[in-house]
């Protein structure tokens, strides 16, 4: 099966296993042996080039509103799907005409691909279309892990609602004063004044190496791809998070809490800190569940089923 991937990325071609920035979308294209094209070049491609096409609609898409996106995608691909970008609700902050455009694109798809079980219910509910999971994925080929691990906590994002950084910070303080956070594009400058160590933006391979230095993880943000939770699971780092994220509830079931349940999250943080047996059970379970649920072979098997189902 020939698979095309279409995103706002400016590159064309297949993804090699030694790609230095193997974030989730890049990992998907590599595992599927897909060929990537920038969305705006669709009109340059020949008819029926791909058996299956996967579109990721960018957050900033004003420039696409007048582009014959669906018509070009159908011309190039025999079956078409769109993959969820970010949370299921983020697009409703856009101008109404963009919301209508986005909804109309969804309604033209053969399949809508989603991150989490709750997302399936949402997209099925608003569209009545066939919706399937496209699990978050890691490519392990070139991962390097630190030989040292400190009693520190990495939280899964900055102080904005999507990442839930403030809540994660409060829970992390139950474990350690040595708290770290990544630097993202939505980070507020005044966050640098807090007692948090900020890891500069780095390529994915270096991110995994830096994350492996920490003993604990906390991610109490909005449900999306759940890459942080999955990265922690691969490394055997117990991660406290919300159970509406598939990578969290499957890999860290003992550390998953209801949305907003900071009280229980703090209790679990203290249990991880003081109960060594509990910590080790959570660590071992996370690594086992990662292999059972999110390995590359599992991903390829699931996606072949999705793409060949008629």
C-alpha positions in Angstrom: 0.0 0.0 0.0 1.3 3.4 -1.0 0.7 6.0 1.8 0.9 9.8 1.6 1.2 12.1 4.5 0.3 15.8 4.2 1.1 18.4 6.8 2.3 22.0 7.1 5.9 20.6 7.3 8.1 22.0 4.5 9.9 18.8 3.6 9.2 16.1 1.0 10.0 12.4 1.1 10.3 9.4 3.4 11.6 9.5 6.9 14.8 7.5 7.8 15.2 5.7 11.1 18.0 8.0 12.1 16.0 11.2 11.8 17.3 13.4 14.7 13.9 14.9 15.6 11.6 11.8 15.7 8.6 13.4 17.3 5.2 11.7 17.0 4.2 12.7 13.5 7.7 11.9 12.1 7.6 8.5 13.8 4.2 7.8 12.3 5.4 8.5 8.7 8.5 6.4 9.3 6.7 3.4 10.7 4.1 3.5 7.8 6.8 4.0 5.2 4.8 7.0 4.1 5.9 9.8 1.8 5.4 13.3 3.2 4.4 16.3 1.1 3.6 19.9 2.3 -0.1 20.5 2.0 0.2 23.4 -0.3 1.9 21.2 -3.0 -1.1 18.8 -3.4 -2.1 20.4 -6.7 1.4 19.6 -8.1 1.0 15.8 -7.6 -0.4 13.3 -10.1 -3.8 11.6 -9.9 -4.2 8.4 -7.8 -0.6 8.6 -6.5 -1.5 7.0 -3.1 -3.8 4.3 -1.9 -4.3 6.1 1.4 -3.7 9.7 2.4 -3.4 11.2 5.9 -3.9 14.9 6.4 -3.0 16.9 9.5 -4.8 20.2 9.4 -2.5 22.8 11.0 -3.6 25.1 13.8 -2.9 28.1 11.7 -4.9 27.4 8.5 -6.2 30.8 7.2 -4.2 30.3 4.1 -6.0 27.1 3.3 -9.5 28.4 3.4 -9.5 29.2 -0.3 -7.4 26.2 -1.3 -9.3 23.3 -2.9 -8.0 21.0 -0.2 -10.4 18.1 -0.2 -10.7 18.0 -4.0 -7.0 17.8 -4.4 -6.6 15.3 -1.7 -9.2 13.0 -3.3 -7.6 13.4 -6.7 -4.2 12.3 -5.3 -5.4 9.6 -2.9 -7.9 6.8 -3.3 -8.9 7.0 0.4 -8.4 10.0 2.7 -8.2 10.5 6.4 -7.5 13.5 8.7 -5.5 13.1 11.9 -6.6 15.0 15.0 -4.3 17.9 15.8 -4.0 18.9 19.5 -7.1 18.6 21.7 -10.5 17.9 20.2 -11.8 21.3 21.2 -9.0 23.7 20.3 -10.5 24.6 16.9 -13.6 26.2 18.6 -11.5 29.2 19.6 -11.2 30.1 15.9 -13.4 32.6 14.0 -16.7 31.0 13.2 -16.1 30.9 9.5 -12.9 28.8 10.2 -14.9 26.5 12.5 -17.4 25.9 9.7 -14.6 25.3 7.2 -12.9 22.8 9.6 -16.1 20.9 10.2 -16.9 20.7 6.5 -13.4 19.2 5.9 -14.1 16.6 8.6 -17.3 15.7 6.9 -15.6 15.0 3.6 -13.1 12.5 5.1 -13.4 8.7 4.8 -11.9 8.2 8.2 -11.1 10.6 11.1 -8.0 9.5 13.1 -7.9 10.3 16.8 -5.5 10.3 19.8 -7.7 9.0 22.6 -10.8 7.0 23.4 -12.6 10.1 24.5 -11.7 11.8 21.2 -13.3 9.0 19.3 -16.6 9.6 21.1 -16.4 13.3 20.3 -15.6 13.1 16.6 -18.1 10.3 16.1 -20.7 12.4 17.9 -20.2 15.6 15.8 -19.7 13.9 12.4 -21.3 10.4 12.5 -18.1 9.4 10.5 -15.9 6.4 11.0 -13.3 7.3 13.6 -10.3 5.2 14.5 -7.3 5.6 16.9 -3.9 6.4 15.6 -1.7 5.6 18.6 1.1 7.8 19.7 4.4 6.2 18.7 8.2 6.3 19.6 10.9 5.0 17.3 13.6 3.5 19.5 16.4 3.0 17.0 18.7 5.8 18.1 17.6 6.5 21.6 20.4 7.2 24.2 19.7 7.0 27.9 21.6 8.8 30.7 23.5 6.6 33.2 22.6 9.0 36.0 19.1 9.6 37.5 18.4 12.2 40.1 15.5 12.6 42.6 14.0 15.3 40.3 10.7 15.8 38.6 10.0 16.7 35.0 6.6 18.3 34.4 5.0 17.9 31.0 4.7 21.5 29.9 4.5 25.2 30.7 2.1 27.4 32.6 -0.8 27.5 30.0 -4.1 25.7 30.1 -3.2 23.2 27.4 -0.2 21.9 29.4 -1.6 22.4 32.9 1.9 23.5 34.0 0.8 25.2 37.2 -1.2 22.1 38.5 1.7 19.8 37.5 4.1 22.1 39.4 2.0 22.0 42.6 1.9 18.2 42.5 5.6 18.0 41.6 6.5 20.0 44.8 5.1 17.1 46.9 8.0 15.0 45.6 11.0 17.3 45.2 12.1 20.9 45.0 14.2 19.9 42.0 11.6 20.5 39.3 12.2 20.7 35.6 10.1 21.7 32.6 10.6 21.8 28.8 10.6 25.1 26.9 7.7 25.4 24.4 6.5 28.1 22.1 3.7 28.9 24.5 5.9 29.4 27.6 5.3 32.7 29.4 8.4 34.7 30.0 7.6 35.3 33.7 7.7 31.5 34.2 11.5 31.8 34.2 11.3 33.7 37.5 9.9 30.7 39.3 11.9 28.0 41.1 11.8 25.7 38.0 14.7 24.6 35.9 13.9 25.0 32.2 15.3 22.7 29.6 16.0 24.7 26.4 14.2 23.6 23.3 16.1 20.5 21.9 15.6 17.9 19.2 13.6 14.9 20.2 16.6 12.5 20.6 18.2 14.9 23.0 14.9 15.4 24.8 14.6 11.7 25.6 18.2 11.7 26.9 17.5 14.7 29.2 14.2 13.2 30.4 15.9 9.9 31.3 17.9 11.8 34.0 14.7 12.3 36.1 13.0 9.9 38.4 9.5 11.2 38.3 7.1 12.7 35.8 3.9 14.8 36.2 1.6 15.8 33.3 -1.8 17.3 34.2 -2.6 19.0 30.9 -5.3 18.7 28.3 -5.7 15.4 26.5 -3.9 15.3 23.1 -1.2 12.9 21.8 0.2 12.1 25.3 3.8 11.9 24.1 5.2 13.0 27.5 3.4 10.2 29.3 4.6 7.7 26.7 8.2 8.9 26.8 8.1 8.4 30.6 6.7 4.9 30.2 9.4 3.8 27.8 12.1 5.1 30.3 10.4 3.5 33.3 9.6 6.9 34.8 6.3 6.8 36.8 4.1 9.6 35.6 1.1 11.1 37.3 -1.6 12.3 34.9 -5.2 12.4 33.8 -6.9 9.2 32.8 -8.5 10.6 29.6 -5.1 10.3 27.9 -4.6 6.8 26.4 -0.9 6.7 26.9 -1.4 7.7 30.6 -4.2 5.3 31.5 -2.7 2.3 29.7 0.9 2.8 30.8 0.5 4.4 34.2 -2.9 3.0 35.5 -2.0 3.3 39.2 -1.0 6.9 38.7 -4.0 8.1 36.6 -6.6 10.5 38.1 -9.8 12.1 37.1 -9.6 15.5 35.4 -9.0 18.1 38.1 -8.4 15.7 40.9 -5.3 17.4 42.2 -6.0 16.0 45.7 -5.5 12.4 44.6 -2.6 13.4 42.4 -0.8 14.9 45.5 -1.5 11.7 47.4 0.0 9.6 44.7 3.1 11.9 44.5 3.7 11.3 48.2 3.3 7.5 47.8 5.8 7.5 44.9 8.3 9.4 47.0 8.1 7.4 50.2 6.9 3.9 49.1 9.8 2.3 47.2 7.9 -0.8 46.3 5.1 1.2 44.9 7.5 3.3 42.8 9.2 0.1 41.4 5.8 -1.5 40.6 4.7 1.7 38.7 8.1 1.8 36.9 8.0 -1.8 35.8 4.4 -1.7 34.8 4.9 1.4 32.7 7.7 -0.3 30.7 5.7 -3.5 30.2 2.6 -1.6 29.1 4.6 0.5 26.7 5.8 -2.7 25.0 2.4 -4.4 25.0 0.4 -1.4 23.8 2.6 1.1 22.0 5.5 -0.7 20.3 6.2 -0.1 16.6 5.0 -3.5 15.6 1.7 -3.0 17.5 1.3 0.4 15.8 1.9 -1.0 12.3 -0.5 -3.9 12.9 -3.3 -1.6 14.1 -2.8 0.9 11.2 -2.9 -1.8 8.6 -6.2 -2.9 9.9 -7.5 0.7 9.9 -6.3 1.4 6.3 -7.4 -1.8 4.7 -10.9 -2.0 6.3 -13.6 -1.4 3.8 
